[in-house]
């Protein structure tokens, strides 16, 4: 009879390079989109500065300037003193005046230390994290807000009299000690906070919109700006000049330097990466057992593989398969471990055991179980008969 050869090993596993190539081809579209978004964000950030040089300057008539607010304050009897140096601002603010501090990223560490040691009412407009920590340590940032308008929701007269204000994009704050928080967001952060500092107050405004020429007429912006900047005898408006090289630059955090658009881009990029990860992860479902679509009889498998061997003249592979299958069946009959069937060190032991159970000598048995490949198809058929005879003799012994 014709014995069934053990199944051949499957196709070779794909190499790491082939796997990497398939993954790259499936993901290159997503990577290209993400790279394009990154390039666009970098170009926009490079072409457009986050804060124009004239922002919050009471002498600038541009949209981001504050000349309109300064003129309104003067018309209502409140003088506006514009200073560019910290020493001049401290001298001018001694007479019960309100000090409006803008562009804190331009202040050096010495400037902030001098400002922290004075007892003067201050209005800080979007201060940097470092300046906020020095001038109002009980106030901390809680994140940006994009709600355009908000109601006061507090007892601070300057806010309650102004009513609803259009802040647009702004920073929000939390108070760790005593203080007043106004214009709170749904998350709890406030756009205007006021804390006590000795005999004076420090008010933090998280948006520059209420003070600018372009936004002054919206909602109660003008009223809030006048109430915060003009309650004293005069308003001292500090717009620091650009610091000399090496001064003040170290006091600006990376978050202060990045424009809002870049922050939003990285947030969008993070969300996109998470969505892509979830999308790819869904394709790897749980392992399930499925019935084979076709049941093939063993005889058909043997015949099909034999035809393949014959077409390829693979008498070496066919003879190895026949001998391997014969050894696998003979070893249990001889009382030997199953692993010895393919163990080169057990060759002599198997040959000796088969020779003792059959009328053939060890040379004949060794040639049948471990000999060279047949020279032709007739030799292969003869080998099949020899192996069947050996197996029958062992079973009958």
NORPEUR-V317522 format. One record per residue. RES is the residue in one small letter. SS is DSSP state (alpha for helix, beta for strand, coil for the rest). D_FIRST is the distance of its C-alpha to the first C-alpha in Angstrom with 2 decimals. Layout:
RES | SS | D_FIRST
RES | SS | D_FIRST
This chain:
x | coil | 0.00
x | coil | 3.76
x | coil | 6.31
x | coil | 9.63
x | coil | 12.38
x | coil | 15.68
x | coil | 18.26
x | coil | 20.51
x | coil | 24.11
x | coil | 26.33
x | coil | 29.05
x | coil | 31.73
x | coil | 34.54
x | coil | 37.67
x | coil | 40.32
x | alpha | 43.63
x | alpha | 45.41
x | alpha | 43.29
x | alpha | 43.84
x | alpha | 47.55
x | alpha | 47.74
x | alpha | 46.31
x | alpha | 48.69
x | alpha | 51.61
x | alpha | 50.94
x | alpha | 50.85
x | alpha | 54.00
x | alpha | 56.13
x | alpha | 57.98
x | alpha | 59.15
x | alpha | 60.08
x | alpha | 62.07
x | alpha | 64.03
x | alpha | 64.84
x | alpha | 65.98
x | alpha | 68.15
x | alpha | 69.76
x | alpha | 70.45
x | alpha | 72.06
x | alpha | 74.24
x | alpha | 75.38
x | alpha | 76.30
x | alpha | 78.20
x | alpha | 80.14
x | alpha | 80.97
x | alpha | 82.22
x | alpha | 84.29
x | coil | 85.93
x | coil | 87.49
x | coil | 87.07
x | coil | 90.86
x | coil | 93.48
x | coil | 96.32
x | coil | 98.94
x | coil | 97.15
x | coil | 99.60
x | coil | 102.48
x | coil | 105.70
x | coil | 107.14
x | coil | 104.22
x | coil | 104.49
x | coil | 100.78
x | coil | 98.34
x | coil | 97.14
x | coil | 100.68
x | coil | 103.06
x | alpha | 106.39
x | alpha | 106.78
x | alpha | 106.55
x | alpha | 109.03
x | alpha | 111.52
x | alpha | 111.20
x | alpha | 111.87
x | alpha | 114.96
x | alpha | 116.22
x | coil | 116.02
x | coil | 118.02
x | coil | 115.25
x | beta | 115.50
x | beta | 112.37
x | beta | 112.38
x | beta | 109.58
x | beta | 108.71
x | coil | 106.23
x | coil | 106.65
x | alpha | 106.03
x | alpha | 109.45
x | alpha | 111.27
x | alpha | 109.24
x | alpha | 110.08
x | alpha | 113.77
x | alpha | 113.97
x | coil | 112.18
x | coil | 114.56
x | coil | 116.95
x | coil | 114.90
x | coil | 112.76
x | beta | 109.09
x | beta | 106.82
x | beta | 104.01
x | beta | 101.32
x | beta | 98.85
x | coil | 96.34
x | alpha | 95.80
x | alpha | 93.12
x | alpha | 96.07
x | coil | 97.73
x | coil | 97.44
x | alpha | 96.98
x | alpha | 100.71
x | alpha | 101.59
x | alpha | 99.49
x | alpha | 101.00
x | alpha | 104.53
x | alpha | 103.73
x | alpha | 102.24
x | coil | 105.45
x | coil | 107.77
x | coil | 108.88
x | coil | 108.68
x | coil | 107.04
x | beta | 104.01
x | beta | 101.77
x | beta | 98.45
x | beta | 96.66
x | coil | 92.89
x | coil | 93.20
x | coil | 90.43
x | alpha | 88.55
x | alpha | 90.48
x | alpha | 93.86
x | alpha | 93.08
x | alpha | 92.22
x | alpha | 95.54
x | alpha | 97.89
x | coil | 96.38
x | coil | 93.99
x | coil | 93.74
x | beta | 92.19
x | beta | 88.61
x | beta | 86.47
x | beta | 84.03
x | beta | 82.47
x | beta | 83.28
x | beta | 84.18
x | coil | 84.04
x | coil | 86.04
x | coil | 88.94
x | beta | 91.62
x | beta | 92.38
x | coil | 95.16
x | coil | 97.04
x | coil | 96.15
x | coil | 98.43
x | coil | 102.09
x | coil | 102.78
x | alpha | 105.84
x | alpha | 104.77
x | alpha | 101.52
x | alpha | 102.81
x | alpha | 105.66
x | alpha | 103.35
x | coil | 100.89
x | coil | 97.62
x | beta | 96.72
x | beta | 94.24
x | coil | 92.41
x | coil | 89.41
x | coil | 87.07
x | beta | 88.29
x | beta | 87.57
x | beta | 87.77
x | beta | 89.00
x | beta | 89.05
x | beta | 91.93
x | coil | 91.21
x | coil | 94.81
x | coil | 97.83
x | coil | 98.24
x | beta | 98.08
x | beta | 95.01
x | beta | 95.44
x | beta | 93.33
x | beta | 90.18
x | coil | 86.75
x | coil | 84.21
x | coil | 82.47
x | coil | 85.74
x | coil | 86.92
x | beta | 90.48
x | beta | 91.79
x | beta | 95.28
x | beta | 95.99
x | beta | 99.24
x | beta | 99.73
x | beta | 102.83
x | beta | 103.54
x | coil | 106.68
x | coil | 109.51
x | beta | 107.64
x | beta | 104.59
x | beta | 101.49
x | beta | 99.99
x | beta | 96.55
x | beta | 95.76
x | coil | 92.11
x | coil | 92.73
x | coil | 95.06
x | alpha | 95.20
x | alpha | 98.32
x | alpha | 100.33
x | coil | 99.39
x | coil | 101.38
x | coil | 98.49
x | coil | 97.75
x | coil | 101.18
x | coil | 102.02
x | coil | 98.83
x | coil | 99.20
x | coil | 101.27
x | alpha | 100.39
x | alpha | 104.00
x | alpha | 105.28
x | alpha | 102.68
x | alpha | 103.28
x | alpha | 107.06
x | alpha | 106.83
x | alpha | 104.61
x | alpha | 106.31
x | coil | 109.94
x | coil | 111.22
x | coil | 113.27
x | coil | 116.39
x | beta | 114.31
x | beta | 110.72
x | beta | 109.69
x | beta | 106.68
x | beta | 104.72
x | beta | 102.58
x | coil | 101.67
x | coil | 101.58
x | coil | 98.45
x | coil | 98.23
x | coil | 98.67
x | coil | 95.59
x | coil | 93.92
x | coil | 95.84
x | coil | 94.28
x | alpha | 90.92
x | alpha | 89.35
x | alpha | 90.44
x | coil | 88.28
x | coil | 84.79
x | alpha | 81.76
x | alpha | 81.83
x | alpha | 85.44
x | alpha | 84.65
x | coil | 81.73
x | coil | 82.85
x | alpha | 81.84
x | alpha | 79.61
x | alpha | 77.54
x | alpha | 77.18
x | alpha | 76.03
x | alpha | 73.57
x | alpha | 71.89
x | alpha | 71.82
x | alpha | 70.23
x | alpha | 67.74
x | alpha | 66.78
x | alpha | 66.28
x | alpha | 64.20
x | alpha | 61.93
x | alpha | 61.46
x | alpha | 60.66
x | alpha | 58.10
x | alpha | 56.51
x | alpha | 56.32
x | alpha | 54.95
x | alpha | 52.18
x | alpha | 51.45
x | alpha | 50.95
x | coil | 47.93
x | coil | 46.14
x | coil | 45.57
x | coil | 43.91
x | coil | 40.15
x | coil | 38.72
x | coil | 35.33
x | coil | 34.15
x | coil | 31.30
x | coil | 28.82
x | coil | 29.90
x | coil | 26.41
x | coil | 23.32
x | coil | 20.06
x | coil | 16.79
x | alpha | 14.07
x | alpha | 11.71
x | alpha | 14.72
x | alpha | 15.30
x | alpha | 12.01
x | alpha | 12.62
x | alpha | 16.22
x | alpha | 15.89
x | alpha | 13.67
x | alpha | 16.47
x | alpha | 19.03
x | alpha | 17.69
x | alpha | 17.65
x | alpha | 21.11
x | coil | 22.46
x | coil | 20.98
x | coil | 20.09
x | alpha | 17.87
x | alpha | 19.61
x | alpha | 18.80
x | alpha | 15.11
x | alpha | 14.85
x | alpha | 17.02
x | alpha | 14.95
x | alpha | 11.74
x | alpha | 14.11
x | alpha | 16.04
x | alpha | 13.28
x | alpha | 12.31
x | alpha | 16.06
x | alpha | 16.67
x | alpha | 14.49
x | alpha | 15.88
x | alpha | 19.50
x | alpha | 20.23
x | alpha | 18.95
x | alpha | 21.35
x | coil | 24.21
x | coil | 24.74
x | coil | 25.82
x | alpha | 23.27
x | alpha | 25.36
x | alpha | 24.85
x | alpha | 21.28
x | alpha | 22.92
x | coil | 26.21
x | alpha | 27.15
x | alpha | 29.56
x | alpha | 26.89
x | alpha | 24.89
x | alpha | 26.60
x | alpha | 26.39
x | alpha | 22.61
x | alpha | 22.19
x | alpha | 24.74
x | alpha | 23.27
x | alpha | 19.75
x | alpha | 21.57
x | alpha | 23.64
x | alpha | 20.76
x | coil | 18.97
x | coil | 20.64
x | coil | 20.25
x | coil | 23.20
x | alpha | 23.60
x | alpha | 23.71
x | alpha | 20.27
x | alpha | 18.81
x | alpha | 20.95
x | alpha | 19.82
x | alpha | 16.12
x | alpha | 16.89
x | alpha | 20.00
x | coil | 20.39
x | coil | 21.43
x | coil | 19.54
x | coil | 18.10
x | coil | 20.79
x | coil | 18.96
x | alpha | 15.84
x | alpha | 14.99
x | alpha | 15.34
x | alpha | 13.04
x | alpha | 10.19
x | alpha | 11.40
x | alpha | 11.49
x | alpha | 7.85
x | alpha | 7.53
x | alpha | 10.67
x | alpha | 9.87
x | alpha | 7.06
x | alpha | 9.82
x | alpha | 12.50
x | alpha | 11.31
x | alpha | 11.05
x | alpha | 14.42
x | alpha | 16.00
x | alpha | 15.24
x | alpha | 16.67
x | coil | 19.62
